[in-house]
Amino acid sequence: MSTYKGRGIHGQVVEIIGRRLVTGQFAENGRIDLVELEAELQVSRTVVREALKVLAGKGLVDSRQKRGTVVRPRSEWNLLDPDVISWEFENRGTEMLGQLAEVRQMFEPAAAALAAERRTEADLAELEAALEDMTAARTPAEAAAADLRFHRAVLAATGNELLVRMEVVIESVLAERDRIVHDVVTADDPVPSHRALLDAIRAGDGDAARARALALLDKSMADVDRAARLQGDR
């Protein structure tokens, strides 16, 4: 999910500093010493500055005249940025998963109902294609990709660009859920429950679509809770 992992030395520096910021190793409103970072990480000043520019774009830091680069208050961070979410999971995974799941429960059932009202034939075709991917999936990665494709298609069917942007929340929850649940909980066949949601959207039944979407979310969190209990018993 992170957008900077694996992007050479620049990406590595973004990851290192980003994690430190999110985990509180740099205090809010505190100054970041670029010289120290340059020496510690054994990179050039240019690499450090470019990394901090990326992090400034995520709302984590700010450059101020006479003070240099300072850590912005958490209230000003872009908490829905994919990288920030990824670092937050590393810092407080269970709590973060719960908060994102609550957000998902607020908008996804409503989005499903809206999709039932506005879906086009192209939207239905994309949902069908996602279900075909889900049926054909043979690995956890393929299953996760198909699941994400399906839920993105539901958001797209609403015709609301702002709702479509909420895919970052879905992607974050699915990625963390799969990490927790994989090899712990025996997964049920996801196709019938997703098919039921597609059928409700196809029929233009907003109430049924809302109920089906909520049932999917409830099942997802039940799997996480079960996995956490099983891991605790080991």
ABEGO torsion letter per residue (X at the ends): XBAABGBEAAAAAAAAAAAAAAAGABBBGBBBBAAAAAAAAGBBAAAAAAAAAAAAAAGABBBBBGAEBBBBBAAABBAABAAAAAAAAAABAAAAAAAAAAAAAAAAAAAAAAAAAABBAAAAAAAAAAAAAAAABABAAAAAAAAAAAAAAAAAAAGBAAAAAAAAAAAAAAAAAAAAABGABBBBBAAAAAAAAAAAAAAGBAAAAAAAAAAAAAAAAAAAAAAAAAAAAX
